[in-house]
Amino acid sequence: MDVGRIVQDGIEYYNKGDYDKAIRCYLDALQINNITDKGKANIYFNIGLSYWKKNDLKQTEKFYLLSIKHNSEYIPALSDLGKLYYDMSEYKKAKSCFLRVLKLDLEYPNVIYGMALVSHVMKDYSAAIKYAEEYFKYGQNEEFIQELKLLITDCNLKLKKIIR
């Protein structure tokens, strides 16, 4: 069997919203020998994405971590694990993932956005403003831009209260 074909089948099932069949394809692909660590990282990440779509956050976390175990610099897995931790209100873990990505790629807009949000929730308002303003340089998502403008306003108000 061809790993690429099996993974492609999984991607097609994923795109059709059949996440269980996608997961089965990806797991079948992992049974084939000669897969590089980077290849395994990609497959584990795809399994994690499928579980995220099924709203199974624990399985999502498990497979993202397996992805990172096989490629510690796999930015999509680190980024999405950070988003997952943010959604789970595990802000320190989210921040750690986001910072790992930024060490690898300083211009990763979604992670810069995530750092603005997590900094705000952790009451590091100056950092939240810094990351929000940084996002404006790279980010294209108008919804995120509007949200970050409101976040900056909120941070400035909170910083003024702290100074008083």
C-alpha positions in Angstrom: 0.0 0.0 0.0 1.1 3.5 -0.7 1.2 5.8 2.4 0.5 8.9 0.2 -2.6 7.4 -1.3 -4.0 6.3 2.1 -3.3 9.8 3.6 -4.9 11.4 0.6 -8.0 9.2 1.1 -8.0 10.4 4.7 -7.8 14.1 3.6 -10.7 13.5 1.2 -12.9 12.0 4.0 -11.9 14.9 6.3 -12.9 17.4 3.6 -16.3 15.6 3.3 -16.8 15.8 7.1 -16.4 12.1 7.6 -13.9 12.4 10.4 -14.1 8.8 11.6 -13.2 7.4 8.2 -10.4 10.0 8.0 -9.0 8.8 11.3 -9.1 5.2 10.2 -7.2 6.0 7.0 -4.6 7.9 9.0 -4.2 5.1 11.5 -3.9 2.6 8.6 -1.2 4.8 7.1 0.8 4.6 10.3 0.9 0.8 10.1 3.1 1.0 7.0 6.9 0.8 7.5 9.4 3.4 6.2 7.5 6.5 7.3 9.8 9.2 8.4 9.4 11.0 11.7 8.2 14.1 9.8 5.7 12.0 7.9 4.4 10.5 11.2 4.2 14.0 12.6 2.0 15.1 9.7 -0.2 12.0 10.0 -0.6 12.4 13.8 -1.5 16.1 13.2 -4.2 15.1 10.7 -5.6 12.7 13.3 -5.6 15.5 15.8 -7.4 17.8 13.4 -10.1 15.2 12.8 -10.6 14.7 16.6 -10.8 18.5 16.9 -13.7 18.6 14.4 -15.4 15.8 16.4 -14.9 18.1 19.5 -12.9 15.4 21.3 -10.3 17.7 22.9 -8.5 15.1 24.9 -7.8 13.0 21.8 -6.9 16.1 19.9 -4.3 16.9 22.5 -3.0 13.4 22.5 -2.4 13.3 18.8 -1.0 16.8 18.6 1.5 15.8 21.3 2.4 12.7 19.3 2.9 14.9 16.2 5.3 17.2 18.2 7.1 14.1 19.6 8.0 13.1 16.1 8.9 16.6 14.9 9.4 19.1 17.7 9.5 22.0 15.2 6.2 21.2 13.4 4.7 24.6 13.5 1.1 23.6 12.6 0.9 21.1 15.5 2.5 23.6 18.0 0.2 26.4 16.8 -3.0 24.3 17.0 -2.0 22.8 20.3 -1.6 26.4 21.6 -5.1 27.2 20.3 -6.5 24.0 21.9 -5.0 24.9 25.3 -6.4 28.4 24.9 -9.8 27.0 24.3 -9.4 24.7 27.3 -8.4 27.7 29.5 -4.9 26.3 30.0 -3.3 29.6 29.3 0.2 28.9 30.5 0.4 25.9 28.2 -1.0 27.9 25.3 1.6 30.6 25.9 4.3 28.0 26.0 3.2 26.5 22.6 2.9 29.9 21.0 6.3 31.0 22.2 7.9 27.8 20.8 6.3 28.7 17.4 7.6 32.3 17.5 11.1 31.0 18.2 10.8 29.2 14.9 8.9 31.8 12.9 8.6 35.3 14.2 6.0 36.2 11.5 3.3 33.6 12.2 0.2 35.7 12.3 -2.2 33.3 14.0 0.3 32.7 16.8 0.9 36.4 17.2 -2.9 36.8 17.5 -3.0 33.9 20.0 -0.3 35.6 22.1 -2.3 38.8 22.2 -5.3 36.9 23.5 -3.5 34.8 26.0 -1.5 37.8 27.3 -4.8 39.7 27.8 -6.4 36.8 29.7 -3.2 36.4 31.8 -3.5 40.2 32.6 -0.2 41.0 30.9 -1.7 44.0 29.2 1.5 45.5 27.8 2.3 42.3 26.1 -1.2 41.9 24.8 -0.9 45.4 23.2 2.5 44.6 21.8 1.3 41.3 20.1 -1.9 43.0 18.9 0.1 45.7 17.2 2.5 43.1 15.8 -0.5 41.3 14.3 -1.5 44.4 12.4 1.8 44.1 10.4 1.2 40.5 9.3 -2.4 39.6 9.8 -5.0 39.5 7.1 -8.1 38.5 9.0 -10.4 41.5 9.4 -12.3 39.9 12.2 -9.1 39.3 14.2 -8.0 42.9 13.5 -11.3 44.3 14.8 -11.1 42.1 17.9 -7.6 43.1 18.6 -8.5 46.8 18.3 -11.1 46.3 21.0 -8.5 44.3 23.0 -6.0 47.2 22.8 -8.7 49.6 24.0 -9.5 47.3 27.0 -5.8 46.9 27.8 -5.2 50.6 27.8 -8.2 51.2 30.1 -7.0 48.5 32.5 -3.4 49.9 32.4 -4.8 53.4 33.3 -6.7 51.9 36.3 -3.5 50.2 37.5 -1.5 53.5 37.3 -4.1 55.4 39.3 
